[in-house]
Amino acid sequence: MKTIRVLISPKGEITVETQGFSGPSCREASKFIEEALGTRTNETLQASFHQTEPLHDSVRQRSG
C-alpha cells in the first residue's frame, strides 16, 4: 500500500514521509504537499528510492 504521512513536531517542524513507492515516484506523489509547505530544508532518501520494483510492505496503523 502506498502511503504519504505528514508529521508535525511540537516545535512546528514538518516531515513528509512516503512508504510503498519505488524510485523517484515518491517525489512525484508528495510534490503537491511539499509545494504547499514551502522550501525543503532536508531530504533523506531511503533504500526504496534506489529500487525499481514496487515494494510489498506491511503497514501497521495505530488507532486512537
C-alpha positions as CSV (number, residue, x, y, z in Angstrom):
1,M,0.0,0.0,0.0
2,K,1.3,3.4,-0.9
3,T,1.2,5.9,1.9
4,I,2.2,9.6,2.4
5,R,2.5,10.7,6.0
6,V,2.8,14.3,7.2
7,L,4.3,14.6,10.7
8,I,4.3,17.8,12.6
9,S,6.5,18.1,15.7
10,P,5.6,20.2,18.8
11,K,8.0,22.8,17.5
12,G,6.2,23.1,14.2
13,E,8.7,21.2,12.1
14,I,7.0,19.2,9.3
15,T,8.3,15.9,7.9
16,V,6.8,14.3,4.8
17,E,7.4,10.5,4.6
18,T,6.4,8.2,1.8
19,Q,6.1,4.4,2.0
20,G,5.4,1.8,-0.6
21,F,6.9,3.7,-3.5
22,S,10.0,2.7,-5.5
23,G,12.4,5.0,-7.3
24,P,11.6,8.7,-7.8
25,S,7.8,8.1,-7.9
26,C,7.8,9.1,-4.2
27,R,8.8,12.6,-5.1
28,E,6.1,12.9,-7.7
29,A,3.5,11.6,-5.2
30,S,4.4,14.0,-2.5
31,K,5.2,17.0,-4.7
32,F,1.9,18.8,-4.1
33,I,2.4,18.6,-0.4
34,E,5.9,19.9,-0.5
35,E,5.0,22.8,-2.7
36,A,2.2,23.8,-0.4
37,L,4.5,23.7,2.6
38,G,7.3,25.8,1.1
39,T,11.0,25.3,0.8
40,R,12.5,21.9,1.6
41,T,15.3,22.1,4.2
42,N,16.4,18.5,4.2
43,E,15.9,15.2,2.3
44,T,16.7,11.7,3.4
45,L,16.5,9.0,0.7
46,Q,15.7,5.5,1.9
47,A,16.8,2.3,0.2
48,S,13.4,2.0,-1.6
49,F,14.4,5.2,-3.6
50,H,17.1,3.1,-5.4
51,Q,14.8,0.2,-6.2
52,T,13.0,-0.2,-9.4
53,E,10.3,-2.7,-8.5
54,P,7.3,-1.8,-6.2
55,L,7.7,-2.8,-2.5
56,H,5.4,-5.1,-0.7
57,D,5.5,-3.7,2.8
58,S,3.3,-4.4,5.8
59,V,1.8,-1.2,7.2
60,R,0.6,-1.1,10.8
61,Q,-1.8,1.6,11.7
62,R,-2.3,3.0,15.1
63,S,-5.8,3.5,16.4
64,G,-6.5,6.3,18.6
